Amino acid sequence: MTKTWLLNTIPSHWDHYYEGPDTDDHPERHHNQPWHGIPAGGSSPDPSELNPGDLLIIRVNGEGVRALWTFREARRVDDQSILPPDWRDHEGDERDYEWIIYCGEAPARRFDETYSEEWNESPDLHYAALTGTAKKGDSVVQPYVEFLLEKDIPSAAREALLEVSQERTAQSTPGDSGGRWSREEYILALDLYLNHPEITHDDSDPDVQDVATLTGRSSNSIALRLANFRHLDPEGTEGMSNVGSDCRNIWEEFYGQEDELAYRAEEIRDDLGGGQTSTSTSGSSTSMSTVSGTETVETGETTSTQTVRRGQAKFRAAVRERYDDQCVLCDIEKPTLLEAAHILEWEKFEGERGDPANGLLLCRNHHQAFERDLFTLSEEYEIVPRPDLTFESQWLRETITDRAGEAVEFPNDPPSSEYLAQYNERLAWVDDE
């Protein structure tokens, strides 16, 4: 499998590296082809790890990425005189060289511009601290691959980077892990940034990993995108300033529109079905008749390594609209804190899954209380707490137990009283009432 390396150099050495050797001290096949060197005692890999054809990202300290070469051959330096005299000068420190790395000029001997590493921080990568001749680890190399794929680089360079990126993820991550980001991928990442402040913004965060799995990109790529958004955020820290126009456009479209962003992200998640590589479906895939007589949302279950609810995002959107984005029991209105609860359970009542009349819009706390049978609504929409229920929380007392017998008012069509009656049949304490 082709490997990719990040090779460092200092500005004063660039011209020699770029122009290549041209004396009889070096094989003619390498004349005027780019080359590189490994100083004695430097931080560098064993050249035996390099294979012909490996990609070499050439980085000039303090300036950025200038080229993308391929490795051809390594040669041990037995005589320092075969090197350009100023190669040994490392900012006033004279050093001997142990190896020469002969390179090929493809796929890009020199980019039309130097791609400056403008980011100031990232979860795993601090470019200013990258010293030594070569780096190979994914935590260093992959951010550079993603970084270059977003630039207007020659097609040959793009294809080479895409190939190694796909090889790297072929056995662990579904989908295409490289290339230009899609609108859907930007929306999912921005939803993480704006609507989930609890995440840690690094590639070990479970939510970051979930989006990576869903999109087929690396977790580090998602984390780096979050750093782009952090740079754009007027309330954020510095982040990574190498922000492309697509990234900036998505930010400008949804910043301040977090509710719409949450809805769009949920639709995308539903359409992607959890990032499965192979699927089979169960359950109904057509509209079912309901007691409310309203049109239902198409539902079903898509199964891969886990069961993913299909149609859930559209159901939630319909329930949100029905209740004007406000919890049935309290004044919480932020969509990211609201959940669409099913009155008749998803697992047992296939035909009613997509019917908005089978939904209650509840904040997370009230949804959990409903799921645990701590309260219900009567057919007349009165709040019915479980008789033995007590809360230490004053807020829960004020919104549930203190309101026993109070009829809930709804902004639009109420939930189905027939569904509520059917749900309440299994609650013995409701019958006792």
C-alpha positions as a printed NumPy array, in Angstrom:
array([[  0.   ,   0.   ,   0.   ],
       [  1.292,   3.464,  -0.901],
       [  2.34 ,   5.556,   2.082],
       [  2.437,   9.315,   2.422],
       [  5.123,  11.218,   4.271],
       [  5.503,  14.831,   5.313],
       [  9.045,  16.046,   4.571],
       [ 10.339,  19.207,   6.229],
       [ 12.979,  21.558,   4.937],
       [ 14.207,  25.058,   5.694],
       [ 13.881,  27.937,   3.207],
       [ 17.615,  28.164,   2.484],
       [ 17.652,  24.533,   1.282],
       [ 14.61 ,  24.705,  -0.996],
       [ 16.391,  25.677,  -4.221],
       [ 18.841,  22.769,  -3.952],
       [ 16.06 ,  20.327,  -3.184],
       [ 13.947,  21.574,  -6.06 ],
       [ 16.721,  21.691,  -8.68 ],
       [ 18.218,  18.314,  -7.815],
       [ 21.763,  16.995,  -8.303],
       [ 23.681,  17.604, -11.531],
       [ 27.191,  16.23 , -10.903],
       [ 28.811,  12.887, -11.628],
       [ 28.673,  12.109,  -7.91 ],
       [ 25.066,  11.1  ,  -8.462],
       [ 23.456,   8.6  , -10.864],
       [ 22.452,  10.278, -14.111],
       [ 18.891,   9.012, -13.755],
       [ 18.512,  11.337, -10.776],
       [ 20.064,  14.404, -12.395],
       [ 17.85 ,  17.484, -12.257],
       [ 15.212,  15.589, -10.341],
       [ 14.231,  16.788,  -6.853],
       [ 15.954,  15.295,  -3.862],
       [ 16.069,  15.582,  -0.1  ],
       [ 18.446,  14.733,   2.731],
       [ 18.401,  13.214,   6.217],
       [ 20.948,  14.738,   8.627],
       [ 22.932,  12.456,  10.915],
       [ 21.194,  12.11 ,  14.246],
       [ 18.095,  13.841,  12.931],
       [ 14.537,  12.921,  13.742],
       [ 13.75 ,  10.783,  10.737],
       [ 12.541,   7.337,   9.72 ],
       [ 14.666,   4.403,   8.774],
       [ 14.939,   4.814,   4.969],
       [ 14.124,   1.127,   4.675],
       [ 10.544,   2.121,   5.536],
       [ 10.327,   4.142,   2.336],
       [  9.062,   2.332,  -0.747],
       [  9.37 ,   3.488,  -4.366],
       [  6.226,   5.382,  -5.25 ],
       [  5.506,   6.647,  -1.736],
       [  4.13 ,  10.18 ,  -1.779],
       [  6.2  ,  12.943,  -0.199],
       [  4.48 ,  16.168,   0.851],
       [  7.231,  18.792,   0.832],
       [  6.845,  21.433,   3.5  ],
       [  9.055,  24.492,   3.965],
       [  9.252,  25.589,   7.593],
       [  7.522,  28.906,   8.169],
       [  6.096,  29.063,   4.648],
       [  3.885,  26.074,   3.894],
       [  3.547,  23.226,   1.413],
       [  5.376,  23.711,  -1.885],
       [  5.389,  20.366,  -3.685],
       [  4.265,  16.748,  -3.892],
       [  6.96 ,  14.302,  -4.994],
       [  7.396,  10.538,  -5.086],
       [ 10.172,   8.542,  -3.467],
       [ 12.569,   6.74 ,  -5.815],
       [ 15.706,   5.673,  -3.983],
       [ 17.654,   6.211,  -0.743],
       [ 21.447,   6.42 ,  -0.64 ],
       [ 23.729,   6.443,   2.389],
       [ 26.128,   9.408,   2.412],
       [ 29.712,   8.181,   2.847],
       [ 31.33 ,  11.402,   1.625],
       [ 29.871,  14.778,   2.625],
       [ 31.515,  16.439,  -0.399],
       [ 28.85 ,  15.051,  -2.736],
       [ 26.324,  17.41 ,  -1.118],
       [ 25.835,  21.108,  -1.872],
       [ 28.04 ,  23.014,   0.597],
       [ 25.219,  24.98 ,   2.178],
       [ 23.163,  21.848,   2.855],
       [ 25.242,  21.323,   5.981],
       [ 24.374,  24.804,   7.254],
       [ 21.365,  24.601,   9.552],
       [ 20.971,  28.186,  10.682],
       [ 24.613,  28.45 ,  11.68 ],
       [ 24.976,  24.862,  12.855],
       [ 27.041,  22.663,  10.497],
       [ 25.652,  19.146,  10.281],
       [ 26.658,  15.996,   8.453],
       [ 24.121,  14.088,   6.383],
       [ 23.464,  10.372,   6.68 ],
       [ 21.097,   9.768,   3.766],
       [ 20.076,  11.22 ,   0.431],
       [ 16.515,  10.698,  -0.75 ],
       [ 16.217,  10.802,  -4.531],
       [ 12.728,  11.796,  -5.635],
       [ 10.582,  11.982,  -8.731],
       [  9.091,  15.276,  -9.837],
       [  5.593,  13.833, -10.247],
       [  2.863,  14.484,  -9.362],
       [  3.757,  18.144,  -8.672],
       [  7.376,  19.278,  -8.752],
       [  6.279,  22.679,  -7.524],
       [  2.808,  23.993,  -6.832],
       [  1.833,  27.275,  -8.453],
       [  1.597,  28.743,  -4.985],
       [  2.834,  27.886,  -1.532],
       [ -0.062,  26.616,   0.548],
       [  0.415,  28.308,   3.862],
       [ -0.572,  26.453,   7.023],
       [ -2.69 ,  29.231,   8.426],
       [ -4.329,  27.284,  11.206],
       [ -3.293,  28.208,  14.699],
       [ -4.467,  25.154,  16.545],
       [ -6.015,  21.779,  15.949],
       [ -6.751,  18.712,  18.064],
       [ -3.692,  16.671,  17.167],
       [ -1.507,  18.878,  15.006],
       [  0.626,  21.892,  15.783],
       [  2.519,  22.559,  12.563],
       [  4.966,  24.99 ,  14.13 ],
       [  6.316,  22.112,  16.229],
       [  6.921,  19.794,  13.272],
       [ 10.665,  19.322,  13.297],
       [ 12.889,  16.644,  11.867],
       [ 13.052,  15.405,   8.32 ],
       [  9.994,  13.215,   7.863],
       [  6.723,  12.358,   9.533],
       [  4.461,   9.439,   8.678],
       [  1.755,   9.091,  11.346],
       [ -1.871,   9.617,  10.345],
       [ -2.342,  12.315,  12.974],
       [  0.209,  14.457,  11.112],
       [ -0.074,  13.369,   7.489],
       [ -3.843,  13.033,   7.086],
       [ -4.593,  16.671,   8.001],
       [ -2.159,  17.725,   5.272],
       [ -3.824,  15.391,   2.767],
       [ -7.234,  16.87 ,   3.608],
       [ -5.743,  20.37 ,   3.535],
       [ -4.301,  19.916,   0.024],
       [ -7.416,  18.25 ,  -1.379],
       [ -9.312,  21.449,  -0.711],
       [ -6.845,  23.523,  -2.71 ],
       [ -6.761,  24.082,  -6.454],
       [ -3.926,  21.623,  -7.008],
       [ -3.103,  19.888, -10.326],
       [ -5.324,  16.945, -11.189],
       [ -2.419,  14.472, -11.01 ],
       [ -1.647,  15.574,  -7.448],
       [ -5.307,  15.375,  -6.468],
       [ -5.68 ,  11.868,  -7.893],
       [ -2.561,  10.674,  -6.076],
       [ -3.755,  12.047,  -2.745],
       [ -7.229,  10.62 ,  -3.228],
       [ -5.753,   7.222,  -3.982],
       [ -3.646,   7.047,  -0.839],
       [ -6.468,   8.451,   1.269],
       [ -8.842,   5.783,   0.01 ],
       [ -6.252,   3.03 ,   0.508],
       [ -5.729,   4.141,   4.083],
       [ -9.405,   3.894,   4.935],
       [-10.473,   1.001,   2.711],
       [-10.682,  -1.542,   5.526],
       [-11.935,   0.711,   8.293],
       [-14.173,   3.452,   6.938],
       [-16.957,   3.237,   4.358],
       [-17.283,   5.736,   1.552],
       [-14.946,   8.278,   0.025],
       [-12.693,   9.792,   2.677],
       [-11.06 ,  12.391,   0.474],
       [-11.977,  15.041,  -2.025],
       [-14.057,  18.15 ,  -1.889],
       [-16.56 ,  18.305,   0.933],
       [-20.227,  18.094,  -0.003],
       [-22.851,  20.517,   1.268],
       [-24.324,  17.724,   3.38 ],
       [-20.98 ,  17.034,   5.071],
       [-20.522,  20.721,   5.904],
       [-24.023,  20.854,   7.404],
       [-23.4  ,  17.822,   9.618],
       [-20.11 ,  19.274,  10.872],
       [-21.586,  22.732,  11.453],
       [-24.513,  21.2  ,  13.332],
       [-21.969,  19.539,  15.617],
       [-20.245,  22.867,  16.185],
       [-23.253,  25.127,  16.733],
       [-25.828,  22.803,  18.265],
       [-23.719,  20.463,  20.369],
       [-21.518,  22.636,  22.604],
       [-20.757,  19.656,  24.831],
       [-18.432,  18.015,  22.278],
       [-14.675,  18.213,  22.796],
       [-13.685,  19.078,  19.194],
       [-11.114,  16.316,  18.92 ],
       [-11.11 ,  13.062,  17.01 ],
       [-11.691,  10.983,  20.15 ],
       [-15.106,  12.535,  20.773],
       [-17.911,   9.986,  20.127],
       [-20.067,  12.547,  18.288],
       [-17.157,  13.475,  16.03 ],
       [-16.559,   9.79 ,  15.342],
       [-20.246,   9.269,  14.54 ],
       [-20.173,  12.001,  11.881],
       [-16.934,  10.553,  10.511],
       [-18.577,   7.136,  10.183],
       [-21.663,   8.668,   8.605],
       [-19.684,  10.606,   5.977],
       [-16.844,   8.16 ,   5.399],
       [-14.232,  10.743,   6.416],
       [-11.619,  10.484,   9.116],
       [-12.419,  11.662,  12.633],
       [ -9.451,  13.994,  12.405],
       [-10.903,  15.534,   9.241],
       [-14.153,  16.294,  11.071],
       [-12.221,  17.759,  14.016],
       [-10.21 ,  19.975,  11.678],
       [-13.419,  21.232,  10.073],
       [-14.694,  22.164,  13.526],
       [-11.504,  24.177,  13.95 ],
       [-12.377,  26.034,  10.706],
       [-15.764,  26.934,  12.142],
       [-14.119,  28.003,  15.387],
       [-12.048,  30.481,  13.377],
       [-15.192,  31.897,  11.739],
       [-17.079,  32.115,  15.032],
       [-16.909,  35.666,  16.437],
       [-17.231,  34.127,  19.9  ],
       [-14.769,  31.295,  19.255],
       [-11.047,  30.885,  19.75 ],
       [ -8.585,  31.323,  16.891],
       [ -9.11 ,  27.949,  15.242],
       [ -7.816,  27.122,  11.76 ],
       [ -7.908,  30.045,   9.346],
       [ -7.355,  28.1  ,   6.12 ],
       [-11.086,  28.389,   5.427],
       [-12.354,  27.659,   1.924],
       [-15.243,  29.479,   0.266],
       [-17.607,  26.501,   0.628],
       [-16.967,  26.336,   4.355],
       [-17.451,  30.084,   4.736],
       [-20.675,  30.048,   2.684],
       [-22.219,  27.315,   4.856],
       [-21.269,  29.263,   7.966],
       [-22.848,  32.471,   6.648],
       [-25.997,  30.613,   5.597],
       [-26.689,  28.961,   8.946],
       [-24.996,  31.093,  11.615],
       [-27.887,  32.523,  13.601],
       [-30.23 ,  29.94 ,  12.054],
       [-29.326,  27.053,  14.324],
       [-32.855,  25.675,  14.446],
       [-33.033,  25.336,  10.675],
       [-29.542,  23.843,  10.724],
       [-30.627,  21.2  ,  13.25 ],
       [-33.58 ,  20.262,  11.062],
       [-31.438,  20.008,   7.913],
       [-28.797,  17.948,   9.719],
       [-31.408,  15.544,  11.018],
       [-32.813,  15.09 ,   7.506],
       [-29.317,  14.312,   6.204],
       [-28.686,  11.815,   8.986],
       [-31.965,  10.134,   8.194],
       [-31.177,   9.973,   4.469],
       [-27.694,   8.577,   5.097],
       [-29.135,   5.932,   7.375],
       [-26.279,   5.856,   9.843],
       [-23.534,   5.333,   7.259],
       [-24.298,   1.697,   6.547],
       [-22.381,  -0.106,   3.802],
       [-25.13 ,  -2.595,   3.04 ],
       [-28.8  ,  -2.426,   3.873],
       [-31.946,  -4.427,   4.111],
       [-35.33 ,  -3.005,   5.026],
       [-38.132,  -4.175,   7.191],
       [-41.442,  -2.631,   8.078],
       [-43.884,  -0.765,   5.922],
       [-42.621,   1.564,   3.22 ],
       [-46.016,   3.006,   2.249],
       [-48.39 ,   5.423,   3.939],
       [-50.721,   3.718,   6.407],
       [-54.271,   4.744,   7.29 ],
       [-54.585,   6.252,  10.772],
       [-57.379,   7.101,  13.149],
       [-56.609,  10.797,  12.671],
       [-57.139,  10.596,   8.922],
       [-54.023,  12.718,   8.282],
       [-51.26 ,  11.823,   5.849],
       [-48.477,   9.82 ,   7.453],
       [-44.719,   9.882,   7.023],
       [-43.193,   6.887,   5.239],
       [-41.358,   4.728,   7.742],
       [-39.381,   1.529,   7.984],
       [-36.211,   0.15 ,   9.496],
       [-32.84 ,   0.01 ,   7.786],
       [-30.534,  -2.618,   9.254],
       [-26.75 ,  -2.779,   9.086],
       [-24.655,  -3.319,  12.185],
       [-27.399,  -1.519,  14.064],
       [-31.063,  -0.7  ,  13.457],
       [-31.599,   2.837,  12.182],
       [-35.042,   4.42 ,  12.265],
       [-35.99 ,   5.559,   8.795],
       [-38.522,   8.39 ,   8.64 ],
       [-37.753,   9.632,  12.164],
       [-36.454,  13.022,  10.995],
       [-39.56 ,  13.729,   8.921],
       [-41.789,  12.58 ,  11.791],
       [-39.988,  14.932,  14.174],
       [-40.342,  17.82 ,  11.713],
       [-44.09 ,  17.206,  11.428],
       [-44.48 ,  17.043,  15.215],
       [-42.426,  20.217,  15.659],
       [-44.711,  22.044,  13.26 ],
       [-47.823,  20.681,  14.987],
       [-46.686,  22.033,  18.37 ],
       [-45.048,  25.253,  17.127],
       [-41.637,  24.214,  18.485],
       [-42.593,  24.238,  22.151],
       [-42.671,  21.499,  24.754],
       [-46.178,  20.365,  25.692],
       [-45.445,  20.812,  29.413],
       [-43.003,  23.716,  29.649],
       [-41.789,  26.812,  27.822],
       [-38.661,  25.287,  26.258],
       [-38.608,  26.3  ,  22.584],
       [-35.099,  25.479,  21.378],
       [-35.399,  22.668,  18.786],
       [-32.125,  21.052,  19.79 ],
       [-33.614,  20.495,  23.269],
       [-36.945,  19.151,  21.971],
       [-37.743,  15.554,  21.079],
       [-40.678,  13.952,  19.289],
       [-42.089,  11.255,  21.564],
       [-44.251,   8.462,  20.193],
       [-47.454,   7.825,  22.147],
       [-47.836,   4.299,  20.756],
       [-44.383,   2.719,  20.725],
       [-42.393,   2.583,  17.496],
       [-41.492,  -1.063,  18.017],
       [-45.051,  -2.32 ,  18.545],
       [-47.226,  -0.071,  16.371],
       [-45.742,  -0.109,  12.891],
       [-48.726,   1.51 ,  11.185],
       [-48.776,   4.526,  13.51 ],
       [-45.033,   5.263,  13.452],
       [-45.224,   8.13 ,  11.004],
       [-48.52 ,   9.697,  12.092],
       [-47.927,  13.149,  13.657],
       [-51.068,  12.604,  15.764],
       [-49.071,   9.854,  17.485],
       [-46.49 ,  12.382,  18.63 ],
       [-45.901,  14.642,  21.607],
       [-43.242,  17.343,  21.44 ],
       [-41.398,  17.229,  24.75 ],
       [-38.164,  18.59 ,  26.122],
       [-35.594,  15.941,  26.947],
       [-36.502,  15.764,  30.642],
       [-40.228,  15.488,  30.033],
       [-39.637,  12.955,  27.259],
       [-37.697,  10.771,  29.681],
       [-40.448,  11.154,  32.283],
       [-43.075,  10.122,  29.711],
       [-41.016,   7.13 ,  28.546],
       [-40.697,   5.972,  32.168],
       [-44.463,   6.228,  32.749],
       [-44.11 ,   9.003,  35.316],
       [-47.049,  10.836,  33.76 ],
       [-49.478,  10.61 ,  30.866],
       [-52.288,  12.627,  29.281],
       [-55.901,  11.565,  29.502],
       [-58.249,  11.385,  26.531],
       [-59.334,  14.901,  27.532],
       [-55.64 ,  15.977,  27.509],
       [-55.432,  16.377,  31.279],
       [-52.052,  15.866,  32.936],
       [-52.103,  12.606,  34.929],
       [-49.011,  12.025,  37.127],
       [-48.381,   8.586,  38.581],
       [-50.146,   8.651,  41.99 ],
       [-47.1  ,   7.787,  44.112],
       [-44.835,  10.178,  42.222],
       [-42.71 ,  12.711,  44.097],
       [-39.938,  14.911,  42.718],
       [-37.082,  16.612,  44.515],
       [-36.83 ,  18.986,  41.57 ],
       [-39.04 ,  22.035,  42.017],
       [-39.208,  22.481,  38.237],
       [-40.539,  18.953,  37.698],
       [-43.06 ,  19.436,  40.496],
       [-44.247,  22.683,  38.943],
       [-44.544,  21.226,  35.435],
       [-45.978,  17.772,  36.259],
       [-47.258,  16.889,  39.744],
       [-48.578,  20.344,  40.712],
       [-50.569,  20.419,  37.466],
       [-52.449,  17.138,  37.992],
       [-55.862,  17.359,  36.322],
       [-54.953,  20.47 ,  34.33 ],
       [-55.93 ,  20.29 ,  30.656],
       [-53.112,  21.015,  28.212],
       [-53.816,  23.513,  25.449],
       [-52.337,  22.912,  22.002],
       [-51.467,  25.519,  19.352],
       [-52.79 ,  23.377,  16.507],
       [-54.34 ,  19.928,  16.182],
       [-54.054,  17.947,  19.422],
       [-52.643,  14.439,  19.576],
       [-55.055,  11.587,  18.927],
       [-57.264,  10.918,  21.949],
       [-57.704,   7.364,  20.652],
       [-53.942,   6.826,  20.702],
       [-53.789,   8.209,  24.246],
       [-56.611,   5.929,  25.373],
       [-54.867,   2.928,  23.834],
       [-51.568,   3.936,  25.469],
       [-53.198,   4.424,  28.877],
       [-54.819,   0.988,  28.837],
       [-51.528,  -0.562,  29.871],
       [-51.07 ,   1.816,  32.83 ],
       [-52.821,   0.245,  35.821],
       [-52.563,   3.412,  37.844],
       [-54.537,   5.35 ,  35.237],
       [-57.399,   2.856,  35.575],
       [-57.262,   3.318,  39.328],
       [-57.889,   6.979,  38.815]])
